[in-house]
């Protein structure tokens, strides 16, 4: 589950990760041997003075992407994990558990100049797939707890955790929603379907930030209408067709807006 994100514009090419207190000692990743005794922080080599470095914090399930450069425990005296730059211009702190040692996994997109860093606490031993439609592949999920699996809410959040391959992510998210549209008991159905639809629409707003804000209510209504009227036994084709319809409406709206501004 995604529990936080911070973007750092670095002057020095290190992202510091560790306890919320002062840096007594640190080790640089990748870590090829045991953790240095007394080291309270990790230093992740990252891209500096070019663009921001995005660091995401996860609890358990997370995208199975990047290279693991650390998978061990860190001592967190107050149970909080801090992410900051060397100059401490930006400092993000999040409570992740009880005081004491915490299992931490760190993944990066580049061993020497990371621009994307994923920090995971409470990583489970299992893996899962997000792919629901043949031909619509998504990265897998790591860190799944063996006794819990991957609940629908976590699956939807992970599907929508990136803006890459937006048509694939949108169709997959709609398939999940459509497959459960009629499953919940009546008292919860309307509330859950409304929440899931709003979650997808909020993600679309991030994918298409230029689209006027008043348009998104129309898209939410369109999704709800198309799914509720669709064949319950054909979730795959429903998801793909609704995704294409939604993208087409968004692009038409955006083109109309641009023409009106000329």
C-alpha positions as CSV (number, residue, x, y, z in Angstrom):
1,X,0.0,0.0,0.0
2,X,1.3,3.4,-0.9
3,X,1.7,5.6,2.2
4,X,3.7,8.6,1.0
5,X,5.6,10.4,-1.7
6,X,8.3,13.1,-1.7
7,X,10.1,14.7,-4.5
8,X,13.6,16.1,-3.9
9,X,15.6,18.5,-6.1
10,X,19.1,17.6,-5.0
11,X,22.3,19.7,-4.9
12,X,24.3,16.7,-3.8
13,X,23.8,13.3,-5.4
14,X,22.5,11.4,-2.3
15,X,19.1,10.7,-0.9
16,X,19.3,10.0,2.8
17,X,16.9,7.4,4.3
18,X,16.7,6.3,7.9
19,X,15.9,7.3,11.5
20,X,14.3,10.7,12.1
21,X,17.1,11.8,14.4
22,X,20.6,13.1,13.6
23,X,22.8,11.2,11.2
24,X,25.4,9.5,13.3
25,X,26.7,7.3,10.5
26,X,25.5,6.0,7.2
27,X,26.3,3.4,4.5
28,X,25.9,3.9,0.8
29,X,23.8,1.5,-1.3
30,X,24.0,-0.9,-2.9
31,X,25.0,-2.7,0.3
32,X,27.2,-5.7,-0.6
33,X,27.9,-6.8,3.0
34,X,26.3,-6.6,6.5
35,X,25.1,-3.3,7.8
36,X,27.8,-1.3,9.5
37,X,27.3,-1.4,13.3
38,X,25.9,1.9,14.5
39,X,24.8,3.1,11.1
40,X,21.4,4.7,11.3
41,X,20.9,5.8,7.7
42,X,21.3,4.8,4.1
43,X,22.6,7.0,1.4
44,X,21.1,6.3,-2.1
45,X,23.1,7.6,-5.1
46,X,20.7,9.8,-7.1
47,X,20.5,12.2,-9.9
48,X,21.3,15.8,-8.8
49,X,20.8,19.3,-10.3
50,X,18.9,18.0,-13.3
51,X,15.4,17.1,-12.2
52,X,13.5,16.0,-9.1
53,X,14.1,12.5,-7.6
54,X,10.8,10.9,-6.6
55,X,10.8,8.7,-3.5
56,X,7.7,6.7,-2.7
57,X,7.0,4.9,0.6
58,X,5.1,1.6,0.7
59,X,3.7,-0.6,3.4
60,X,3.8,-4.2,2.2
61,X,2.6,-4.7,-1.4
62,X,4.4,-2.5,-4.0
63,X,5.3,-2.5,-7.7
64,X,7.8,-5.2,-8.5
65,X,10.0,-2.8,-10.5
66,X,13.6,-1.6,-10.2
67,X,16.6,-3.1,-8.6
68,X,16.7,-4.0,-4.9
69,X,19.7,-2.3,-3.3
70,X,18.8,-2.8,0.3
71,X,16.8,-5.5,2.1
72,X,17.5,-5.6,5.8
73,X,16.5,-3.9,9.0
74,X,17.0,-0.3,10.1
75,X,16.9,0.9,13.7
76,X,14.2,3.5,14.1
77,X,14.2,4.7,17.7
78,X,10.8,6.4,17.5
79,X,9.3,4.2,14.8
80,X,9.5,6.9,12.2
81,X,11.3,6.8,8.8
82,X,12.9,10.0,7.4
83,X,13.7,10.8,3.8
84,X,15.7,13.9,3.1
85,X,18.5,15.5,1.1
86,X,22.0,16.1,2.4
87,X,21.3,19.8,2.9
88,X,18.0,19.0,4.7
89,X,16.2,21.5,2.5
90,X,13.4,18.9,2.2
91,X,12.6,16.4,4.9
92,X,9.8,13.9,4.9
93,X,9.0,11.9,8.0
94,X,6.4,9.1,8.4
95,X,5.6,6.9,11.3
96,X,5.9,3.3,10.0
97,X,5.7,1.1,13.1
98,X,6.8,0.6,16.7
99,X,10.2,1.9,17.9
100,X,13.0,-0.4,17.2
101,X,14.3,-2.4,14.2
102,X,12.1,-2.2,11.1
103,X,12.5,-4.3,7.9
104,X,13.2,-2.0,5.0
105,X,13.5,-2.7,1.3
106,X,14.8,-0.1,-1.2
107,X,14.5,-0.3,-4.9
108,X,15.9,2.1,-7.5
109,X,15.7,2.6,-11.2
110,X,19.5,3.3,-11.5
111,X,22.2,2.0,-9.2
112,X,24.4,5.2,-9.6
113,X,21.9,8.0,-10.5
114,X,18.5,7.0,-9.3
115,X,15.6,9.2,-10.3
116,X,12.9,6.9,-8.8
117,X,13.3,5.3,-5.4
118,X,10.8,3.0,-3.7
119,X,11.1,2.4,0.0
120,X,9.1,-0.5,1.4
121,X,8.4,-1.4,5.0
122,X,6.8,-4.6,6.2
123,X,7.5,-6.4,2.9
124,X,5.6,-9.7,2.7
125,X,7.0,-12.8,1.0
126,X,4.5,-13.2,-1.8
127,X,4.0,-11.9,-5.3
128,X,0.9,-11.2,-7.3
129,X,-0.2,-10.2,-10.8
130,X,-2.3,-7.1,-11.7
131,X,-3.0,-8.3,-15.2
132,X,-6.7,-9.0,-15.7
133,X,-7.2,-8.7,-19.5
134,X,-5.1,-10.7,-22.0
135,X,-2.7,-8.4,-23.9
136,X,-3.0,-5.7,-21.2
137,X,0.1,-6.4,-19.2
138,X,1.1,-4.4,-16.0
139,X,4.2,-4.8,-13.7
140,X,3.7,-7.4,-11.0
141,X,3.4,-6.8,-7.3
142,X,5.9,-7.8,-4.6
143,X,5.6,-7.8,-0.9
144,X,2.2,-9.5,-0.6
145,X,1.5,-11.0,2.8
146,X,0.9,-14.7,2.5
147,X,-2.2,-14.8,4.8
148,X,-3.9,-11.7,3.3
149,X,-3.4,-11.8,-0.4
150,X,-4.1,-8.7,-2.4
151,X,-7.5,-7.1,-1.6
152,X,-9.4,-5.3,-4.3
153,X,-8.7,-1.9,-2.7
154,X,-5.0,-2.5,-2.8
155,X,-5.2,-3.9,-6.4
156,X,-7.0,-0.8,-7.6
157,X,-4.5,1.5,-5.8
158,X,-1.5,-0.4,-7.4
159,X,-3.1,-0.3,-10.8
160,X,-3.4,3.4,-10.5
161,X,-0.1,4.0,-8.8
162,X,1.6,5.2,-12.1
163,X,0.5,7.2,-15.1
164,X,2.5,5.1,-17.6
165,X,0.6,3.1,-20.2
166,X,-2.6,4.9,-19.2
167,X,-4.9,3.0,-21.6
168,X,-3.8,-0.3,-20.1
169,X,-4.1,0.9,-16.5
170,X,-7.5,2.5,-17.2
171,X,-8.9,-0.7,-18.8
172,X,-7.6,-2.9,-16.0
173,X,-9.0,-0.6,-13.3
174,X,-12.4,-0.6,-15.1
175,X,-12.3,-4.4,-15.4
176,X,-11.8,-4.7,-11.6
177,X,-14.6,-2.3,-10.9
178,X,-17.0,-3.9,-13.5
179,X,-16.3,-7.4,-12.2
180,X,-17.4,-6.4,-8.7
181,X,-20.1,-3.8,-9.6
182,X,-23.0,-6.1,-8.6
183,X,-21.2,-8.2,-6.0
184,X,-21.5,-6.1,-2.9
185,X,-24.7,-6.1,-0.8
186,X,-27.1,-3.4,-1.6
187,X,-26.3,-1.3,1.4
188,X,-22.6,-1.0,0.4
189,X,-22.9,-1.2,-3.4
190,X,-23.6,2.4,-4.2
191,X,-21.0,3.8,-1.8
192,X,-18.3,1.4,-3.0
193,X,-19.0,1.8,-6.7
194,X,-19.0,5.6,-6.2
195,X,-15.7,5.5,-4.4
196,X,-14.0,3.3,-7.0
197,X,-15.3,5.5,-9.8
198,X,-14.0,8.7,-8.1
199,X,-10.6,7.0,-7.5
200,X,-10.3,6.3,-11.2
201,X,-11.4,9.9,-12.1
202,X,-8.9,11.4,-9.7
203,X,-6.2,9.3,-11.4
204,X,-7.3,10.5,-14.8
205,X,-7.0,14.1,-13.6
206,X,-3.3,13.4,-13.0
207,X,-2.9,11.8,-16.4
208,X,-4.7,14.7,-18.2
209,X,-4.0,17.8,-16.0
210,X,-4.9,20.3,-18.8
211,X,-8.5,19.2,-19.0
212,X,-11.0,21.7,-17.3
213,X,-12.0,20.7,-13.8
214,X,-15.8,20.8,-14.5
215,X,-15.5,18.0,-17.1
216,X,-14.6,15.3,-14.6
217,X,-18.1,15.0,-13.2
218,X,-19.3,14.1,-16.7
219,X,-16.6,11.4,-17.0
220,X,-17.6,9.9,-13.6
221,X,-21.2,9.7,-14.7
222,X,-20.2,8.2,-18.0
223,X,-18.2,5.4,-16.3
224,X,-21.0,4.6,-13.9
225,X,-23.6,4.6,-16.7
226,X,-21.6,2.4,-19.1
227,X,-20.7,-0.2,-16.5
228,X,-24.1,-0.4,-14.9
229,X,-25.8,-1.0,-18.3
230,X,-23.2,-3.5,-19.6
231,X,-23.4,-7.2,-19.8
232,X,-22.4,-8.6,-16.4
233,X,-20.8,-11.7,-18.1
234,X,-18.5,-9.8,-20.4
235,X,-16.3,-7.7,-18.1
236,X,-13.2,-7.7,-20.4
237,X,-14.8,-6.2,-23.5
238,X,-16.8,-3.8,-21.3
239,X,-13.7,-2.5,-19.6
240,X,-11.8,-2.1,-22.9
241,X,-14.7,-0.4,-24.7
242,X,-15.4,2.0,-21.8
243,X,-11.7,2.8,-21.5
244,X,-11.6,3.7,-25.2
245,X,-14.8,5.8,-24.9
246,X,-13.5,7.7,-21.8
247,X,-10.1,8.5,-23.5
248,X,-11.9,9.6,-26.7
249,X,-14.2,11.9,-24.7
250,X,-11.2,13.4,-22.8
251,X,-9.2,14.0,-25.9
252,X,-12.2,15.5,-27.7
253,X,-12.8,17.8,-24.8
254,X,-9.2,18.9,-24.7
255,X,-9.0,19.6,-28.4
256,X,-12.2,21.6,-28.1
257,X,-10.7,23.6,-25.3
258,X,-7.5,24.4,-27.3
259,X,-9.5,25.5,-30.4
260,X,-11.6,27.8,-28.2
261,X,-8.5,29.5,-26.9
262,X,-7.2,30.4,-30.3
